[in-house]
Amino acid sequence: MAPDWLRWEVGEGLQKLLSLRLHGAPPVDAVLGTAQVWLEALMAAPISWQEVQDRQRVRTGFARLCIECDRWPAPKHLLLQLPDRQPEYPALPHKIDTATLERNRQRIRKILGSLANKKGIK
């Protein structure tokens, strides 16, 4: 079963797509069934849906569909339009100052020296 936030985002996204009156769009009386099929397809995708990471991705995906589609899209088209997930943790800094770099090198030498002294000990 789809989480509530995903149900909401799919419903909102499909309403926006319906308002574009794209060729091949489902009739208005089939909207609920269409939403259910989309949710089943999205839940079957190999994605562990997480609200914090994916809510905005789904919104962006539907916005991209509204821009790009000339015909009614399938759920796979939404999946293709999802932006990449942002990393949960910030990337490490690319540059390390020379003092920190030298301290780290000394620590590594110390660890390697300690391991060399214990060589042969099980």
Salt bridges, closest charged atoms under 4 A:
GLU9 OE2 - ARG55 NE 2.79
GLU9 OE2 - ARG59 NE 2.99
GLU51 OE2 - ARG55 NH1 2.44
ASP54 OD1 - ARG57 NH1 2.50
ASP54 OD2 - ARG85 NH2 2.56
GLU102 OE2 - ARG109 NH1 3.55
